Structures are given as C-alpha cells and as structure tokens.
Amino acid sequence: MLTDPFQRLNLDREVLTVSQLNGRARMLLEDVFAQVWVEGELSNLARPASGHVYFTLKDGNAQVRCALFRQNAQRVRQALRDGLAVRVRGKVSLFEGRGDYQLILDNVEPAGDGALRLAFEALKEKLAAEGLFATERKRALPAHPRRIGIISSPTGAVIRDIISVFRRRAPHVELSLIPTAVQGREATRQIVRALALADAQGFDALILARGGGSLEDLWCFNEEAVARAVAGCRTPLVSAVGHETDVSIADFVADVRAPTPSAAAELLAPHAGDLEQRLEMLRRRLLHCTRERLRRDGLRLDGLARRLRHPGERLQQQAQRIDDLEQRLLRALDRHLCAGHERLARLETRLAAQHPGRSLNLLRQRLATLDARLPRAMQANLRQQRQRLQSLGQTLNIVSPLATLGRGYSILLDERGHAIRRAEQTQPGQRLEARLGDGRLHVRVEDNHTDPITLPLL
C-alpha cells in the first residue's frame, strides 16, 4: 500500500478497486476531521440489541448519519429521542461497506436553551426510578441537636446567616463548618468529599447550604455524584441550596429541603423562648401531678389506717383458734382410737375362725382319704392298660405278616432285602431269600418265565 494514500493519481492512470477507494476516502476524512462539534436535530433513532445507537443528524438543508457505539452511549445522561436538538462530538468517517459518509460520535449533549434542564430532568427521572427520592428512606430531624455540621463555602453571606440564626435562637448548639467550593469545576468533587467527612464525625444533623444563583451556578448540586453522596449519608441532612424558587437534585435526595439557608437553621434551632415556655408548662404539669399523687396516697393511707387492728386483739383471736384446734384434735384422736379398737376386735374374730389347726385337721383327713384311694386307682389303671395292651396285640397279630407266614405263605427277598412281588424283578440264576413262618431258605431262580416260549406248530 502507498505510504501516502492521498497523493495524486499518477500519469499511468492507476485504477483503484471500490474497496481501495472507500478505504482511502475514510482515512482522508478521519485525518482531516479527527474531532468536530456538530449541532442539529435527531431523527430516525435506532437502538439495536447490540447496544449501539444510530440516528440521523439534520438541519433545514442537509443531514448526516451518526453512529454512537455502546461504550460511549452508556455515558450519555439524557434520554435521546427524535426531534431533540443536540450537540455531538466525534470524527468524520466513511462506512466502507456501503460507501456511506457518517459521524462516529463519542459524546452527545443537549443543544441550545434548556440543555441543562433536559439533563436535570433525565437525572431526576433516573434517581427517582432507583428510589432515592422515596419518603420511607428519609430520616427525621433531631428535636434538640447539640452538634451540627455545615457544608458550605467559608466565605459569603450563607454561613453568616446560619450562625446568626443559631446565635439568636439556640446559642448552646455547637456548629462546625466543613468548607467546600459550591461553584465551579472542582465543586462536585469537594462537596462529595465534604459530605463523607461530615458524616463520619458523628454530628446530630448536617446542613448543605448555598446562596442563590443561575442554573449553571447551582449545577454542581445537580450532579449524580453529589446526589448519591447525599443519599449515602447516615446523618440526617437538610438541603438549603439557592433561593426558595431554586430546586436541585440534592433537595430531592436530602431528608428535608429548606427554602433558604436561614430556614434550614431555624428548622434545627428551636427558639430559646419556646423551650422556656415548654419547660414552664412541664413544671406546672409535674407540680399538679405531684399534688394529685400526694392526695390519692393520703386517702389510701387513711383507709389502711382504719382497717389496721391492734396486735393484742389479733393475738387473742389466734389463741382462741389454737384452743379450738386443740379440742378438735383430742376429739379426733378419741374417735380414731375407738375405730382402731373395733377393727382389732373384728380381726381377732376372723383370725380365730381361720385358725391353722382346724385347717390342718381337715387337710390330714383329706390326705388319709387320698392315701386309701391311690392303691385302688393304681390297680384299676393297670388292669385297664393290660386289657388295652391285649386288644392291641390281637389287632397287631391279625395284620402282622408273620401270621400270614404261619399259615404256610413265604416272602421272597432280594440281596438288598427288598420284597419280590413280580417275576420281572428277578433274573435266572439270581439268589433269593425265602422267609417262612418258621425259619429261612436260600433259593436260586432257574427261570422267571418272562421270555416268550416258542413252540413248533408243525
């Protein structure tokens, strides 16, 4: 590529591609218009999912396309919309893919009258959506503060007005000034630092104050950093910025807004005369309550005195009660002894009726009777068992195979002692045992006749 892309085409008629042409045009534009400010009206605003912002900037006679990439779009405070007059900063470039002439922006701000007001409304809407203006997060001011921190400029009428109010209404309150710039480029940083320093010193309340001025003069109190520093204070804070008609973002975030710095001082400085009147009222109420309490306690004491009786009378009543209890105890002992004697007599009678000697005689008679019955019962049982045994023996003899053998039959047994019931269970030449009614015989099978016998027919 040529070191100087903008040199004139040589005499050989150098032919460029479209990409080369657009590339050289882009480099030329970005080199010449590296940073320009342009003012116009927004139209054709587009916000794709990528987070980039695209729009057309136009005036009465021309228009130019603009691109605001995501990292720069996030820094724009005001809400962009079609028809909004803006002042933009960026470089002139060319989108090579389409050959479109465009502005690549890094900053967008409202233009003309009302630019600061638009930024004010945008920040107000943003912080309100986050809940920084919510009533439930605001703290009540202390009724009788002892130490108050004042965040303001050390010069000017504001601090003198606040001191004058406290000197007149509450000279006992300790005031501390945390100095800060309240206008200019460094004001925002100094106010944030002063708020953090004051919040860490344990004051009962804080006053953020400044005198009146234009919107530009009061703009540091409309910065987001100051608003968040006010919201982060743990100490109750009164905002008194500007005159009664001036309203700042800090006023919305603060716990209480005062129309003027003097009014803020009056909110935290109860008048000494009012305190004296309240003390006098409390003294009269205390005196009345004390007298009323003494009267009620005197009446109660009189009632208790009338109810109080002499100890001697009380002792006499107790002595009489002791005598009565002694008589009741003696009568109860007599009744208990009589009941015991009667119960003892009944038990002796029952014991005599159930004397062991009588039971022993009865048991001896029953034992003699059983002793006489036992031999007879044994003899009868033996006879009965013999008869049953004879009957069982006869029954067994009837079904016994030995009885069958005694009638001339025999049983053939093989080598294992199994009975032979069929001829098929034997083999010719096999040894068998024949059990008779009296004795045994060993026999040999000559033929079991299981094989068919073939006889000649002719």
C-alpha positions as CSV (number, residue, x, y, z in Angstrom):
1,M,0.0,0.0,0.0
2,L,1.2,3.5,-0.7
3,T,2.7,5.4,2.2
4,D,0.7,8.5,1.3
5,P,-2.8,7.4,0.3
6,F,-3.8,10.9,-0.6
7,Q,-1.2,11.6,-3.3
8,R,-2.5,12.5,-6.7
9,L,-3.0,9.6,-9.1
10,N,0.0,9.2,-11.3
11,L,0.0,9.6,-15.1
12,D,-0.3,5.9,-15.6
13,R,-3.9,6.1,-14.7
14,E,-3.8,4.0,-11.6
15,V,-7.0,2.0,-11.4
16,L,-8.5,1.5,-7.8
17,T,-10.9,-1.0,-6.6
18,V,-14.1,0.2,-4.8
19,S,-12.7,-1.1,-1.5
20,Q,-9.4,0.8,-2.1
21,L,-11.3,3.9,-3.0
22,N,-13.5,3.8,0.1
23,G,-10.5,3.0,2.3
24,R,-8.5,6.0,1.1
25,A,-11.6,8.2,1.4
26,R,-12.2,7.0,5.1
27,M,-8.5,7.7,6.0
28,L,-8.7,11.1,4.4
29,L,-11.8,12.1,6.3
30,E,-10.7,10.8,9.7
31,D,-7.3,12.5,9.3
32,V,-8.8,15.9,8.4
33,F,-11.9,15.8,10.6
34,A,-10.4,13.9,13.6
35,Q,-12.7,15.8,16.1
36,V,-15.6,18.1,15.3
37,W,-18.6,19.5,17.0
38,V,-21.8,19.5,15.1
39,E,-25.3,20.7,16.1
40,G,-28.5,19.5,14.7
41,E,-31.8,17.7,15.3
42,L,-32.2,13.9,15.9
43,S,-34.2,11.8,13.6
44,N,-34.5,8.1,12.6
45,L,-33.2,7.0,16.0
46,A,-32.5,3.2,16.2
47,R,-31.3,1.1,19.1
48,P,-30.4,-2.5,18.1
49,A,-29.8,-5.3,20.5
50,S,-26.1,-4.7,20.3
51,G,-26.4,-1.6,22.5
52,H,-25.1,0.8,19.7
53,V,-27.2,3.8,18.8
54,Y,-27.7,5.0,15.2
55,F,-29.5,8.2,14.1
56,T,-29.6,11.0,11.5
57,L,-28.5,14.5,12.4
58,K,-30.1,17.1,10.3
59,D,-30.8,20.8,9.9
60,G,-33.0,22.7,7.5
61,N,-30.9,21.9,4.4
62,A,-28.9,18.7,5.0
63,Q,-28.4,15.6,7.0
64,V,-25.7,13.2,8.0
65,R,-25.8,9.7,9.5
66,C,-24.3,9.2,13.0
67,A,-23.1,6.1,15.0
68,L,-22.8,6.1,18.8
69,F,-21.2,2.9,19.9
70,R,-22.3,1.1,23.1
71,Q,-19.3,2.2,25.4
72,N,-20.0,5.8,24.5
73,A,-23.8,5.5,24.6
74,Q,-23.7,4.4,28.2
75,R,-22.1,7.7,29.2
76,V,-24.9,9.8,27.7
77,R,-27.1,11.1,30.6
78,Q,-30.1,12.4,28.8
79,A,-32.7,10.3,27.0
80,L,-32.3,10.5,23.2
81,R,-35.4,10.9,21.1
82,D,-36.4,12.0,17.7
83,G,-36.7,15.8,17.4
84,L,-34.3,16.5,20.2
85,A,-31.8,19.3,19.4
86,V,-28.3,18.1,20.3
87,R,-24.6,19.0,20.1
88,V,-22.4,16.0,19.2
89,R,-18.7,15.4,19.1
90,G,-16.8,12.9,17.0
91,K,-14.8,12.2,13.9
92,V,-15.9,12.2,10.3
93,S,-15.6,8.7,8.7
94,L,-16.9,6.5,5.9
95,F,-18.6,3.2,6.2
96,E,-16.6,1.3,3.6
97,G,-19.1,-1.5,3.1
98,R,-21.7,0.9,1.7
99,G,-19.7,4.0,1.0
100,D,-21.8,5.9,3.5
101,Y,-20.5,9.2,4.9
102,Q,-21.0,9.3,8.7
103,L,-20.0,10.7,12.1
104,I,-18.5,8.3,14.7
105,L,-19.5,10.0,18.0
106,D,-18.1,9.9,21.5
107,N,-20.3,12.5,23.2
108,V,-23.9,13.7,22.9
109,E,-25.4,16.6,24.8
110,P,-28.5,18.8,24.5
111,A,-28.0,22.0,22.5
112,G,-29.4,25.4,22.8
113,D,-31.7,26.7,25.6
114,G,-32.8,24.1,28.1
115,A,-29.8,21.8,27.7
116,L,-29.1,21.8,31.4
117,R,-32.8,21.5,32.1
118,L,-33.0,18.4,30.0
119,A,-30.0,16.8,31.8
120,F,-31.6,17.8,35.1
121,E,-34.9,16.0,34.2
122,A,-33.1,13.0,32.9
123,L,-31.1,12.5,36.1
124,K,-34.1,13.2,38.2
125,E,-36.1,10.5,36.4
126,K,-33.2,8.0,36.8
127,L,-32.7,8.6,40.5
128,A,-36.4,8.5,41.2
129,A,-36.7,5.2,39.5
130,E,-33.9,3.9,41.8
131,G,-35.9,5.0,44.9
132,L,-33.5,7.7,46.1
133,F,-36.4,10.2,46.5
134,A,-38.7,7.7,48.4
135,T,-40.3,9.1,51.5
136,E,-39.8,5.9,53.5
137,R,-36.0,6.2,53.3
138,K,-35.9,9.8,54.7
139,R,-34.9,10.3,58.4
140,A,-36.5,12.6,60.9
141,L,-34.5,15.6,62.1
142,P,-33.5,15.5,65.8
143,A,-35.7,17.6,68.1
144,H,-32.8,19.0,70.2
145,P,-29.5,18.7,68.3
146,R,-26.3,19.5,70.1
147,R,-23.7,19.3,67.3
148,I,-24.5,20.4,63.7
149,G,-22.1,20.2,60.7
150,I,-22.5,22.9,58.0
151,I,-21.3,22.0,54.5
152,S,-20.9,25.3,52.6
153,S,-18.4,27.9,51.4
154,P,-16.4,29.6,54.2
155,T,-17.0,33.0,52.5
156,G,-20.2,34.7,51.7
157,A,-23.4,35.5,53.4
158,V,-24.7,32.0,53.8
159,I,-22.6,30.9,56.7
160,R,-23.1,34.3,58.4
161,D,-26.9,33.9,58.2
162,I,-26.8,30.4,59.6
163,I,-24.6,31.5,62.5
164,S,-26.8,34.5,63.2
165,V,-29.9,32.3,63.4
166,F,-28.3,29.8,65.8
167,R,-26.8,32.7,68.0
168,R,-30.3,34.2,68.3
169,R,-32.4,31.0,68.7
170,A,-30.1,28.3,70.1
171,P,-26.7,29.6,71.2
172,H,-26.0,26.4,73.1
173,V,-25.7,24.4,69.8
174,E,-22.2,23.6,68.6
175,L,-21.6,24.5,64.9
176,S,-18.8,23.1,62.8
177,L,-18.1,24.2,59.2
178,I,-16.8,21.7,56.7
179,P,-15.6,24.1,53.9
180,T,-16.1,23.3,50.2
181,A,-16.4,25.0,46.9
182,V,-20.0,25.4,45.9
183,Q,-19.5,26.5,42.3
184,G,-17.0,25.7,39.5
185,R,-15.3,22.6,38.1
186,E,-13.9,21.4,41.4
187,A,-17.1,21.9,43.4
188,T,-18.6,18.4,42.7
189,R,-15.5,16.6,44.0
190,Q,-15.1,18.8,47.0
191,I,-18.8,18.5,48.0
192,V,-18.7,14.7,47.8
193,R,-15.5,14.7,50.0
194,A,-17.0,17.2,52.5
195,L,-20.2,15.1,52.8
196,A,-18.2,11.9,53.6
197,L,-16.0,13.8,56.1
198,A,-19.0,15.3,57.9
199,D,-21.0,12.1,58.0
200,A,-18.0,10.4,59.8
201,Q,-17.8,12.9,62.6
202,G,-20.9,12.0,64.5
203,F,-23.0,15.2,64.1
204,D,-26.6,15.2,65.1
205,A,-27.6,16.8,61.8
206,L,-26.0,18.3,58.7
207,I,-26.8,21.4,56.6
208,L,-25.8,21.5,52.9
209,A,-26.2,25.2,52.0
210,R,-25.5,27.6,49.2
211,G,-26.9,31.0,48.2
212,G,-28.9,31.7,45.1
213,G,-27.7,31.7,41.5
214,S,-28.4,30.7,38.0
215,L,-28.9,27.0,37.0
216,E,-25.3,26.9,35.8
217,D,-24.1,28.3,39.1
218,L,-26.0,25.7,41.0
219,W,-25.3,22.8,38.7
220,C,-22.8,21.1,41.0
221,F,-25.8,20.2,43.3
222,N,-27.4,18.5,40.3
223,E,-24.5,16.2,39.7
224,E,-25.2,12.4,40.1
225,A,-22.1,12.0,42.4
226,V,-23.4,14.7,44.8
227,A,-26.9,13.1,44.8
228,R,-25.5,9.7,45.7
229,A,-23.2,11.1,48.4
230,V,-26.3,12.8,50.0
231,A,-28.2,9.6,49.8
232,G,-25.3,7.7,51.4
233,C,-25.2,9.9,54.5
234,R,-26.3,8.2,57.7
235,T,-26.7,11.6,59.5
236,P,-30.0,13.4,58.9
237,L,-29.3,16.2,56.3
238,V,-31.1,19.4,55.4
239,S,-30.6,20.7,51.9
240,A,-30.7,24.5,51.5
241,V,-29.5,25.3,48.0
242,G,-30.4,28.6,46.4
243,H,-33.5,30.7,46.9
244,E,-37.0,29.4,47.6
245,T,-37.7,29.0,43.8
246,D,-34.5,27.1,43.2
247,V,-34.8,23.3,43.2
248,S,-31.8,20.9,42.9
249,I,-31.4,17.2,42.7
250,A,-29.8,17.3,46.2
251,D,-33.1,18.8,47.5
252,F,-35.0,15.7,46.4
253,V,-32.5,13.3,47.9
254,A,-32.0,15.1,51.2
255,D,-34.1,14.1,54.3
256,V,-35.5,17.7,54.5
257,R,-35.5,20.6,52.0
258,A,-35.3,24.1,53.3
259,P,-36.2,27.0,51.0
260,T,-33.2,29.1,52.2
261,P,-30.1,28.5,54.4
262,S,-31.7,30.7,57.2
263,A,-34.8,28.5,57.1
264,A,-32.6,25.4,57.4
265,A,-31.0,26.9,60.5
266,E,-34.5,27.6,62.0
267,L,-35.5,24.0,61.5
268,L,-32.6,22.8,63.6
269,A,-32.5,25.7,66.1
270,P,-35.6,25.7,68.4
271,H,-36.2,29.1,69.8
272,A,-35.0,29.5,73.4
273,G,-38.2,31.3,74.4
274,D,-40.2,28.3,73.1
275,L,-38.1,26.0,75.2
276,E,-38.6,28.1,78.3
277,Q,-42.4,28.1,77.7
278,R,-42.3,24.3,77.3
279,L,-40.2,23.9,80.5
280,E,-42.7,26.1,82.4
281,M,-45.6,24.0,81.1
282,L,-43.8,20.8,82.1
283,R,-43.0,22.3,85.6
284,R,-46.7,23.1,86.2
285,R,-47.8,19.6,85.0
286,L,-45.2,18.0,87.3
287,L,-46.4,20.1,90.2
288,H,-50.0,19.2,89.5
289,C,-49.2,15.5,89.2
290,T,-47.2,15.5,92.4
291,R,-50.1,17.2,94.4
292,E,-52.6,14.8,92.9
293,R,-50.4,11.8,93.8
294,L,-50.0,13.0,97.4
295,R,-53.8,13.5,97.7
296,R,-54.5,9.9,96.4
297,D,-51.8,8.4,98.6
298,G,-53.2,10.3,101.7
299,L,-56.7,8.9,101.1
300,R,-55.3,5.4,100.7
301,L,-53.3,5.8,103.9
302,D,-56.4,6.8,105.8
303,G,-58.3,3.8,104.5
304,L,-55.4,1.5,105.6
305,A,-55.3,3.1,109.0
306,R,-59.0,2.4,109.6
307,R,-58.5,-1.2,108.5
308,L,-55.5,-1.7,110.8
309,R,-56.3,-3.6,114.1
310,H,-54.3,-3.8,117.4
311,P,-51.9,-6.7,117.6
312,G,-53.2,-7.8,121.0
313,E,-56.7,-8.4,119.5
314,R,-55.1,-10.4,116.7
315,L,-53.2,-12.5,119.3
316,Q,-56.3,-13.2,121.3
317,Q,-58.1,-14.4,118.2
318,Q,-55.1,-16.7,117.4
319,A,-55.1,-18.0,120.9
320,Q,-58.8,-18.8,120.8
321,R,-58.3,-20.5,117.4
322,I,-55.5,-22.6,118.9
323,D,-57.7,-23.8,121.8
324,D,-60.4,-24.7,119.3
325,L,-58.0,-26.7,117.2
326,E,-56.7,-28.5,120.4
327,Q,-60.2,-29.6,121.3
328,R,-60.9,-30.8,117.8
329,L,-57.6,-32.7,117.8
330,L,-58.4,-34.5,121.1
331,R,-61.9,-35.5,119.8
332,A,-60.4,-36.7,116.6
333,L,-57.8,-38.8,118.5
334,D,-60.6,-40.4,120.6
335,R,-62.6,-41.3,117.5
336,H,-59.6,-42.7,115.9
337,L,-58.7,-44.9,118.9
338,C,-62.3,-46.3,119.2
339,A,-62.3,-47.1,115.5
340,G,-59.0,-48.9,115.9
341,H,-60.2,-51.0,118.8
342,E,-63.3,-52.0,116.9
343,R,-61.3,-53.0,113.9
344,L,-58.9,-55.0,116.0
345,A,-61.8,-57.0,117.6
346,R,-63.2,-57.8,114.2
347,L,-59.8,-59.1,113.0
348,E,-59.3,-61.2,116.1
349,T,-62.7,-62.8,115.5
350,R,-61.8,-63.5,111.9
351,L,-58.4,-64.9,112.9
352,A,-60.0,-67.3,115.4
353,A,-62.4,-68.5,112.8
354,Q,-59.5,-69.2,110.4
355,H,-57.1,-70.8,112.9
356,P,-54.4,-73.0,111.2
357,G,-55.1,-76.1,113.5
358,R,-58.5,-76.5,112.1
359,S,-57.2,-76.3,108.5
360,L,-54.5,-78.8,109.3
361,N,-57.1,-81.4,110.7
362,L,-59.1,-81.0,107.5
363,L,-56.0,-81.5,105.4
364,R,-55.0,-84.6,107.3
365,Q,-58.4,-86.2,106.8
366,R,-58.3,-85.4,103.1
367,L,-54.7,-86.8,102.8
368,A,-55.8,-90.1,104.5
369,T,-58.7,-90.4,102.1
370,L,-56.5,-89.9,99.1
371,D,-53.9,-92.3,100.5
372,A,-56.6,-95.0,100.6
373,R,-57.9,-94.3,97.1
374,L,-54.4,-94.2,95.5
375,P,-53.7,-98.1,95.5
376,R,-57.2,-98.8,94.2
377,A,-56.8,-96.3,91.5
378,M,-53.4,-97.7,90.5
379,Q,-54.7,-101.3,90.4
380,A,-57.7,-100.3,88.3
381,N,-55.4,-98.3,85.9
382,L,-53.0,-101.3,85.5
383,R,-55.9,-103.6,84.7
384,Q,-57.3,-101.2,82.2
385,Q,-53.8,-100.8,80.5
386,R,-53.3,-104.6,80.4
387,Q,-56.7,-105.1,78.7
388,R,-55.9,-102.4,76.2
389,L,-52.5,-103.9,75.5
390,Q,-54.0,-107.4,74.9
391,S,-56.5,-105.8,72.5
392,L,-53.8,-104.0,70.6
393,G,-51.7,-107.2,70.5
394,Q,-54.6,-109.2,69.0
395,T,-55.2,-106.4,66.4
396,L,-51.5,-106.4,65.6
397,N,-51.3,-110.2,65.2
398,I,-54.2,-110.1,62.8
399,V,-52.5,-107.6,60.4
400,S,-48.9,-108.9,61.0
401,P,-47.2,-110.6,58.0
402,L,-45.8,-113.2,60.4
403,A,-49.4,-114.5,61.0
404,T,-49.7,-114.8,57.2
405,L,-46.4,-116.8,57.1
406,G,-47.7,-119.0,59.8
407,R,-50.5,-120.1,57.6
408,G,-48.0,-121.5,55.0
409,Y,-47.0,-118.5,53.0
410,S,-43.5,-117.1,52.4
411,I,-41.8,-113.9,51.4
412,L,-39.0,-113.6,48.8
413,L,-36.3,-111.0,49.4
414,D,-33.5,-110.0,47.1
415,E,-29.9,-109.2,48.1
416,R,-30.9,-105.8,49.4
417,G,-33.8,-107.1,51.5
418,H,-36.5,-105.8,49.1
419,A,-39.6,-107.9,48.7
420,I,-40.1,-109.6,45.3
421,R,-43.7,-109.0,44.1
422,R,-43.3,-109.7,40.3
423,A,-41.3,-112.2,38.3
424,E,-39.9,-109.4,36.2
425,Q,-37.9,-108.2,39.3
426,T,-35.7,-111.4,39.1
427,Q,-33.1,-112.8,36.8
428,P,-32.3,-116.5,36.0
429,G,-29.6,-117.6,38.4
430,Q,-30.3,-114.9,40.9
431,R,-30.0,-115.8,44.6
432,L,-33.0,-115.0,46.8
433,E,-34.0,-115.5,50.4
434,A,-37.4,-117.1,51.3
435,R,-38.7,-116.1,54.7
436,L,-41.1,-118.7,56.1
437,G,-43.3,-118.7,59.2
438,D,-40.5,-120.5,61.0
439,G,-37.0,-120.1,59.5
440,R,-35.5,-119.0,56.2
441,L,-34.4,-120.6,53.0
442,H,-31.8,-119.6,50.3
443,V,-33.1,-120.3,46.8
444,R,-31.9,-119.7,43.2
445,V,-34.1,-118.6,40.3
446,E,-33.9,-121.2,37.5
447,D,-36.3,-119.4,35.2
448,N,-38.6,-116.4,35.7
449,H,-40.7,-117.3,32.6
450,T,-40.7,-113.7,31.4
451,D,-39.4,-114.5,27.9
452,P,-41.9,-115.8,25.4
453,I,-41.7,-119.6,24.8
454,T,-41.7,-120.6,21.1
455,L,-43.5,-123.9,20.4
456,P,-43.3,-125.5,17.0
457,L,-46.7,-125.6,15.4
458,L,-45.9,-128.4,12.9
